Amino acid sequence: SSVEKIEIYNTSNVTDMYHAFEGCQVLKYITPLDTSNVTDMTAAFYQCSSLSELPINNTSKVTSFSVAFYRTAIKNVPNIDTSNATNVFGIFSQCPNLQYVPKLNFGNVKNANGAFESNHNLTDLDGFTDLGKNPDLNCNSMFAYSENITRQSCINIFNNLYDRADAGYTIKDLSFAPEVIARLNDEDIAIATNKGWIIS
C-alpha cells in the first residue's frame, strides 16, 4: 500500500482487528481508533514500519496481541491495557526505534515468546506486573538480541515478577543477551531466583 494517512471515524463496534493494517509500510498516520471492544489484535499493525504512534486507546478486552506491533517505528510504548492478554508473542519485536516500555500487566500472559526480541535501541523498561502468574508461561527469547537493556530495567523486571516459588510452580527461565547479564550482580539476580526464576 502507498497510503500514508488513514482516517477512520467509528470503530466502536469492532471486535476483531486481526491483520487489519498488516504490511502497510508507508503508512505514517491513522486517526485514533476506538478499540474498547476489540478482543483480537493479532498482527494488527504488523510491519507498519513508518507508523510511529499507535492509534489505539482502550485495549482492556484484548486477549491476543501476537505480533501486533512487530517492526513498527514507535519510540515509546504507550500505556496499553494488557490485563486480559494471554498472548503477547512478538508484540514489540524488531522495533528499530523502541527505547522505552512502561509497566505492563502480564498477569494472564501465557505466551510471551519473543515479545521484545531484537530491539537494539531498547534501554528502559518499568517491568511487568505478575509475569509468570500463568503457570504455563512461555517466555523463551523474550528479550533475545536486545543487548542494551539497562541494569535498572532488569531490576524493575525482577521486582515485578510473580513469585512462582511461593505459588509452588515450576522454575521458569528468563533469558537476556549476554551484554545485559554482564551488567547484573549476584544481588540483582537473587531478586528473581528467590521467586523461582533462573536468569540466564
Buried (B, 14 or more C-beta within 10 A) or exposed (E): EEEEEBEEEEBEEBEEBBBBBBEBEEBBBBEEBBBBBBBBBBBBBBBBBEBBBBBBBBBBBBBBBBBBBBBBBBEBBEEBBBBBBBBBBBBBBBBBBBBBBEBBBBBBBBBBBBBBBBBBEBBBBBBBBBBBBBEEBBBBBBBBBBBBBBEBBBBBBBEBBBBBEEEEBEEBEBBBBEEBBEBBEEEBBEBBBEBBBEBE
